[in-house]
Amino acid sequence: MCTPTAAAIASVAGTAVQIKGAKDQGKMSKQIADMNAKQSVIDFEQSKLEASQFANARLESLDKAMEVNNAMFGFMGRDNDASIQAFRKSEQDIAYRDVERGITQQVIAGGQALGQANQEIMRGKSALATSKIQTASMLSSGIYQLTQIDYKKA
């Protein structure tokens, strides 16, 4: 059996190590959650960029197709035909619906990414708060263990 002084030192050292470990774990969990949140924000920004690139490419494709069609219809002498005007209108409508669909998908994906970022931020805050509670509990336990050491027998 060890002396009361050795038991007290061991109890204090053990409690200190447990407290440091809990604090470090909380800090690391918060850092990881913050990094995940930042990645979700990056994903959001990337989805916006991709939607913009898709919209630009789709409208550029429409412009090129219209140029070719207009040249062909002009060559045929039908550039002012009602059916040709309807065809042009239909092609534009399809292209704009494609762009709108791409933007809608980006808004949904972006909302999910931002929701995930907020969730990660909350998870990090929770981990940090939990580590603080754990350290307070460990400190209380350590103090209680010190009170249980019988110093009179030494």
Buried (B, 14 or more C-beta within 10 A) or exposed (E): EEEBEEBBEEBBEBBEEBBEBBBEBBBBBBEBBBEBBEBBBEBBEBBBEBBEEBBEEBBEEBEEEBEEBEEEBEEEEEBEEEEBEEEBEEBEEEBBEBBEEBBEBBEEBBEBBBEBBEBBBEBBBBBBEBBEEBBEEBBEBBEEBBEEBEEEEE
